Amino acid sequence: MAKLAYILAASHSGSTLLSMLLGSHPQLATIGEINLSPQAMGSLDRYRCSCGELIGQCEFWKKVQQGMAARGHDFDLSNAGTDFKWVNSRYARRLLRPMYRGPVTEAIRDAALSISPTWREQQSTLQRRNAALVSTALEITGAQALVDSSKIGLRLKYLLRNAELDVRVIRLMRDGRAVALTYMDPAGFADAKDPNRRAGGMGGSRANERLQMAKAAFEWRRHVEEAEQLLRSLRPSQWIELRYEEYCSQPEETLARIFRFLGVESSHQPNTFRSVRQHVVGNGMRLDTTSEIQCDERWRTQLTERDLQVFDEIAGDANRRYRYE
């Protein structure tokens, strides 16, 4: 089986940085978010790989296309066929819209999905394509395990059912107030430092993605609850938990713990992770140039007293449960 390390987190929790730190290890690799949603990729004519090349001109992704073809799969980044929610059935897409909600509700969802012949057929295809992409990336890089920073709980549910994958879960936490700020202004607080490199290298304000604090706090809390439900179904040996703030302040010690969990050499130092040529899709910070690891706590100065009050009313108890005071 191909080994996959899956980062489970709320979006904008530092998963892209973590995946690149892990991917700098010679026995690990990452291509970022293997989910490869057509909506997230946007215009491929302008989308840049983390190596700096336009993704359509990147030699690595050309090798991926060739490797997938050798495994019997046509592969096009504009419609990669790895997103479990991207199926040709409006009925199935509607059922796949809600986040993971626990074993009883998921059993009901599975029963309802089983009625759809389109879902039954495409689910099998999706599983084969995901396994083929993992195997292809491992073959090209020569790594022992691939890191997937897709974060999505429902995606993890299906990957755990894939008989061709050995999935290990890295549960990543970050102070909910910091995450909420990124939802309120994703371009300013969760993207490349250079405005021209944001939104996959295309630039833009991402104004249409901005949320008010009430919605932002709810979104973060819901992601936390989703992860808690999923992890209850796993054996302790299948997952590990870490904090964004922890790996920023103590990267060597924290990453050594993850390396041991993944069964690779734990003495690797990630200090110059950007010197390793990687081919990552996802959050725009992959296009930054510094290897300096800094803990972003701008929420302490950017959120108003009212913002903090609203967050506390909606998600403060969940934040304190993870010792964020």
Beta strands, then each sheet from edge to edge (+ up, - down):
strand 1: 2-8
strand 2: 28-32
strand 3: 145-151
strand 4: 165-173
strand 5: 239-243
sheet 1: 2+ 3+ 1+ 4+ 5+
end
